[in-house]
């Protein structure tokens, strides 16, 4: 199975956000798209 990875842009934004930077709306959308693109099981999850 191929592994999915975030692009350099998304990783850079995520690192800055973790360091305390407040993301712009565009950056937030980039991060959300990256996360959803890596989702291997579509739809809601069962609670653990």
Beta strands, then each sheet from edge to edge (+ up, - down):
end
